[in-house]
């Protein structure tokens, strides 16, 4: 499907989301993720650049979930994917702790990532940050920011 619009990443770079848009995007994202989960699909890479706001001819928008490249079709918990060097795949600022720990992933993994996205949408800041990837990972695992 060809989609024309703007990613949530592009939108929140300009300004934090107003509450009405925050609730609409949050609800539509949850609807899309829950539909994927009911089909046995874990997205595993929910992030602002994978949510697109697509406008219709009347000026209304819908939130679409993009890039199922790391998605996994599974009937139960799944393991985190790694590249050929053993590094985990995903976007560090939005990854759930179990992804760093290479533990089993399930629907909660996507919900955690969406929570991180929505935090950023309201604040324009990552929920957990650091100057290096290991510091970001530590912040996630130890729940400090």
C-alpha positions, 0 to 999 in steps of 0.5 A: 500500500502506498501511503502519503503522510508524515511519520510520527517522528517528523511530527513530534520533531516540530512540537509535542503532540496536543492531547487530542492528537496524543489520544487519537494516535495512541488509540489507533496505534493500540488498535493496530498492534492488537490486531497484529497480536490477534494474528500472532504477529509481534512487531518488535520495532515500534518507534516513531518512524514506524508510525505514519499519519496519513491524511484523507481528502477531508483533512482527517488522518489515520495512524498506520503502523509501518515496517514489519521487517523485524516482526515475527509470526508466533503462537507464543513467546519468541526470542529476540532476533540478532544479526550475524555478529550476535547484536540485537536488532531494534531501536535502542530508545524504544526497546523493552528490557527483555529485548536487551536481556535476550529473554522471551518476547510477547505482546507486552514487548510491543506495548512497552515500546509504544509507551516509550513512543507516546512518552516521546510524543508528549515530551519530545524526549526519550524516556530513557537516554544516555550518551552511548548505547550501553548507557541507554541500555543501562537506563532502560534496565535499571528504570532511571532517566 
